[in-house]
Amino acid sequence: MELRIGKEIEHIHDMVLSMATLTEESVKKAVNAFLKLDMALAHEVVGRDGEINEKELEIDKELFECLALKAPVARDLRFLFSIGKINKDLERIGDHAVNIAQAAINCAGFGSQQISRPEIKLMTDITCKMLSDAINSFITSDTKLALVVLDHDDQVDELNRAINRQVIATVKQDTTSVEAALELLRVSKNLERIADLSTNISEDIIFHAQAKDIKHRKGSV
């Protein structure tokens, strides 16, 4: 029985890793599509959303069958519990990538100067690194790397607030920039949500590895 559970868990782990890789690619392509106003890249992200959704359903099915038929306990049960949450967070990240890609499509008629802000580039860099680190910590069960992700969340939140302040000030001075401003705010908010979900994934990795729930808490584990 123990060996069968081990094989099931390894299979589910590989399925989630495949989904995580696809989701990370979608996020990177989406932010590049927005920063470069690359319509082909943006449409590619939108078109692949269904693949991420299908993977979520497949993983849910495997999780249910493993829980129902194998009756896992202790660390195995924590793993499956964490995986269920990570699976949903990855699907939501995919949705946010689509939102960013859609913003790029909506900005097709704008000049790049209307959406070009150093804060948004920095925010994309930090958010993509957080997601990458969260996925790598999942692969290696590296709780120290997971904590690094948590440490960067406040920085993304502050950048989101800064972009909001700047956009409001810009619109007050130039009302013709409203449409571009709204898309910039949309991207900023979706990046902030991706960072939050990357934080959630890291917290679940720590829970699985150490049976320690650190949600809403600061400090080392």
N, C-alpha and C positions, 0 to 999 in steps of 0.2 A: 504493500500500500504506500509506504513512504517513497519508494522509487517512482511509482506512478504519479504521485503528487508532484515530485520533483520535476518529472518530465512535463507535466501540465504547466507548472509555473514557468519553466524555461520557455515553453512555447508561447505563453501569454507575454512574457517579458520581451521576446523577440517581436511579437506583433506590435506591442506598444512602442518599441524602439523604431520600427518601420514607420509607424504613424508619426512619431516625434520628428523623425528625419524629414518626412514630407511636410509637416507643419512648419518646421524651421525654414525649409526652402521657400515656402509660400510667404512667410513673413519677410525674408530677405528680398525676395523678388518684388513684393508689394511696396516696400519702402524705397527700393531702387526705382520702381516704376513712378512713384510720386516725386522723388527728388529729381529725376531726369525727364519726367513727363513722357515716359515710354509706354505708349498705348498697347503695343503688342505684349509687353511683359504684364501689364495690368490685366489684360483680357485672359492671359494664360493663368494667372492666379484665380480669377473668377471661375474659369472653366474647370479647375481642378478641385474646387470646393466639394463637389459631390464625392470624390474619391476619399477625402478625409472623413466625410460623414459616413460612408460605407464602412470604413475601417473602425470607426467608433462603434457601430452596431455589431460588427463581427467580434470585437473585443468584449463587448457587453455579453454577447452570447456565450463566449468561452468562459467568462468569469462566472456567469450563472451556472453553467454546467459543472464547473469545477467545485463551486460552493455546494451545489446540490448533491453531487455524486461522490465527491472525495472527502467531504467533511474536514477541511483543513483546520489546524489549531496553531496557537502561539505565533511564531514568526511568519509561517506560511499564511495564516489568516490575516495578519497585519499587512503582509505584502499585497494580498488580493484586495483588501480594503483600500489601501493606498492607491493601487493600480486603478481601481474603479474611479476614484476621484481625479487622478492624473489623466485618465482617458477623457473624461468630460472636460477638463481644463484645456487639453490639447485641441479638442474639437472647437471650443470657444475661441482659442487663439487663432485657429483657422478662420473662424468667422470674422474676427477683427482684421486679419490680413486681407480678407475680401473687402471689408469696409474701406481700408486704406487704398486698395487697388481701385475701388469704385471712385474714391476721391480723386485719384490720378486721372481717371477717365473724365470726370466732371471738370477737371482743370485743363482739358485739352485746348480750350480756346484762350487760355491765359498765358501770359509770358512767364518764364521761370522766375523773373524778378518779383512777381507778385506773391510767390509762395516760398521764396528763398530766404530763410532765416537761419543764422548759425545755431540757434537753440534747437531747432527741429532736427538739424543734422546730428547734433550732439545727443539729442534724445533718442534718435534712431540707433545710433551706435551703442549707447548704454543698454537700451532695451534688447537689441539683438544679442549683445554679449550676455545679458542676464538669462535669456532663453537658452542660449548655447551652453552656458554653465549649468543651468538647471538640468538640461538633457544629459550632459556629461556626468553630472553627479548621480543621475539615475543609472547610467551605464555602469559606473564604478562604485556606487553606494558611498560616495565621498561626501561625508557630512560637512567637512570643512569648506568644500567648494559650495555646498548648498547654503552655508551661512554667508558666503561672499555675495550670493544673489540677494539675500535678505538685506544686506548692508547697503545695496545700491537702490533699493526701492524708494527711499525718501528723496534721493537725488532726482529721480524721474518725476516724482510728484511735484517737486519744486520747479523743474523745467516746465511742466505742464501749466502750473500757475503763472510762470513768467510769460509763456506764450499767450496765455489768455489775456494778461494785462497788456501786452504789446499789441495784440490784435484789436482789442477794444480801443486803444489809443489811436491806432492807425485808421480805423473806421470813422472815428470822430473827426479826423482831419480830412479824410477822403471817402465820401460815401459811395463812390464808384467801385470801391474795392471790397464791397460787402460779400459778394459771391466767393471770391478767392479766400477771404478771411474765414468764412464759414467752413470751407473745405480744410483750411489749415487747422482750425479748431477741431474738426472731425478727426483728422489724422492724429493730432496731439492727444485727444481723449482715447483713441483706440490704442495708441502706443502705451499710454498710462495703464490701460486695462491689460495689455499683454504683459507688462512688467508685474502687475498684481498677480496675474495667473502664473507667471514664472515663479513668483514668490510662493504661491500656494503649492506648486509642484515641489519646490525645495523643502517646504515644511513637511509635506507628506513623505519625502525621502528620509528626512530625519526621524519621523514617526516610525517608519518601517525599520530603519536600521537600529534605532535605540529605544523604541517603545516610549518615546518622549514627545508629548504634544506641546509645541512651542508657539502655537498660534497666539497672536496678540501679546507676545512676550519678546523682550530684547535680551541680548546677552549670549554667551557661549553655551554650548551643550557638551 
